């Protein structure tokens, strides 16, 4: 009886074909389990060693940023080890010159700002109280309650005090995480080894890809590299140009601590509009307390308005353009999410992770839009 059933099967179907769907489903579950285990291992690794990973992540970022220069030297016949040393030496000289030139001025301004902060708080409270009084005089007596006047005056001082304490906490935590030993010794050494072995690292990772999907994975990896390289290098240029514009402009209009505020606003511009807003608000408050009247405030608005307009209409289109598939909202969200999850380490990993997730999301969206699940096609 069993022989008759087997003989009635179509001749083009192999006898072991009924086992293939089970094997395929088993392989799919194995791939999913392997991927879940890999992601869990990465999460646990970051959780356990986040306190010591900062120099290695910084070194990997520097190596990624400097690898094109080392590769160009290698194509000219320079060994990668020698090229890595030359590039690191040149970058170290530039950094040392910037520190020697700017550190004394910035340190003096930070000390002076901390010393004058109480007087700025008192001045801000008086100015806001005077503003509320003028408003009450114009709209009529009794329209603004005494509680609202006290609240506005006190909150003005609270805002200035919070800005000062937040800045000191950020500076303190930054130096606690990235101390002098890490900055001067560990990070350059790890960066050198990353630069020297970068092609070998890429080749090894490429050999680990599953052969069936290596083409798809490699294509998505190249897309991530394209987006990430464009964002990192383009954003670095934008931040540097804005720092020069803001620092030079605020110093030119005579704002006290203008150099420090301008540099901080420019370097914080990697978070879209955050650097400009924080720098503008801080400069307006300081200008109002240092030079009563509207002329100082108008000068500050001109500096930041010109800088932001130049950034929006020339700098970003020139150095970023449409090459970056990272919307500003997702960049801001990823930075805050990374900071909440892993602190300073999460901030450094936020953009690479967001770029990778964005590429994968677009890839799966394209597959979904071509699938029967979206097209509502039925199998006959």
Residue pairs with C-beta under 8 A, 6 or more apart in sequence:
6 15
9 15
31 210
46 53
46 342
46 345
46 349
47 342
50 342
50 343
50 345
50 346
53 345
54 177
54 178
54 182
54 344
54 345
54 348
55 178
55 182
55 186
55 187
55 190
56 190
57 345
57 348
57 349
58 178
58 187
58 348
59 186
59 187
59 188
59 190
59 191
59 194
60 190
60 194
61 232
61 348
62 91
62 187
62 191
62 194
63 191
63 194
63 195
63 198
64 228
64 229
64 232
65 232
65 233
65 236
66 87
66 88
66 91
66 191
66 195
67 195
67 198
69 83
69 87
70 80
70 83
70 84
70 87
70 195
70 198
71 199
73 82
73 83
73 86
73 87
74 80
74 83
78 86
80 195
80 196
80 198
80 199
81 196
83 195
84 192
84 195
84 196
85 192
87 195
88 188
88 191
88 192
88 195
92 188
102 259
102 263
105 259
106 259
106 260
106 263
109 256
109 257
109 259
109 260
110 171
110 260
112 256
112 257
113 164
113 257
113 260
114 164
114 168
117 160
117 161
117 164
119 289
120 160
120 285
120 286
120 289
121 157
121 160
121 161
122 157
123 289
124 156
124 157
124 159
124 160
124 285
124 288
124 289
125 153
125 154
125 156
125 157
126 153
127 156
127 288
127 289
128 152
128 153
128 155
128 156
129 149
129 152
129 153
131 152
132 144
132 148
132 149
132 152
132 153
133 149
135 144
136 143
136 144
136 149
159 285
160 285
163 282
173 344
174 344
177 343
177 344
178 344
194 201
206 214
206 218
209 217
209 218
210 217
220 359
220 360
220 363
223 359
224 355
224 356
224 359
226 323
227 323
227 324
227 325
227 326
227 355
227 358
227 359
228 351
228 352
228 355
230 320
230 323
230 324
231 320
231 324
231 326
231 351
231 355
232 351
233 319
234 316
234 319
234 320
234 323
234 324
235 270
235 320
237 315
237 319
238 269
238 270
238 311
238 315
238 316
238 319
238 320
239 266
239 267
239 269
239 270
239 275
240 266
241 266
241 311
241 315
242 265
242 266
242 269
242 275
242 276
242 307
242 311
242 315
243 262
243 263
243 265
243 266
243 267
243 269
244 266
245 262
245 266
245 303
245 306
245 307
245 310
246 261
246 262
246 263
246 265
246 266
246 279
246 303
246 304
246 307
247 258
247 259
247 261
247 262
247 263
247 266
248 262
249 258
249 262
249 302
249 303
249 306
249 307
250 258
250 259
250 261
250 262
250 283
250 300
250 303
251 258
251 259
251 262
253 296
253 299
253 300
253 303
255 261
255 283
255 286
255 287
255 290
255 296
255 299
255 300
256 286
256 290
257 286
258 283
261 279
261 282
261 283
261 286
262 279
264 275
264 278
264 279
265 275
265 276
265 278
265 279
265 280
265 282
265 304
266 275
266 279
267 275
268 274
268 275
268 278
268 279
269 275
269 276
269 311
271 331
271 332
271 335
272 328
272 331
272 332
273 308
273 328
274 332
276 304
276 307
276 308
276 311
279 304
280 300
280 301
280 304
283 300
283 303
283 304
284 297
284 300
284 301
287 296
287 297
287 299
287 300
288 296
288 297
290 296
325 355
325 358
325 359
325 362
326 351
326 354
326 355
326 358
330 354
330 358
331 350
331 351
331 354
334 350
334 351
334 353
334 354
335 347
335 350
335 351
337 346
337 350
338 345
338 346
338 347
338 348
338 349
338 350
338 353
339 346
339 347
339 350
340 346
342 349
368 374
372 378
372 379
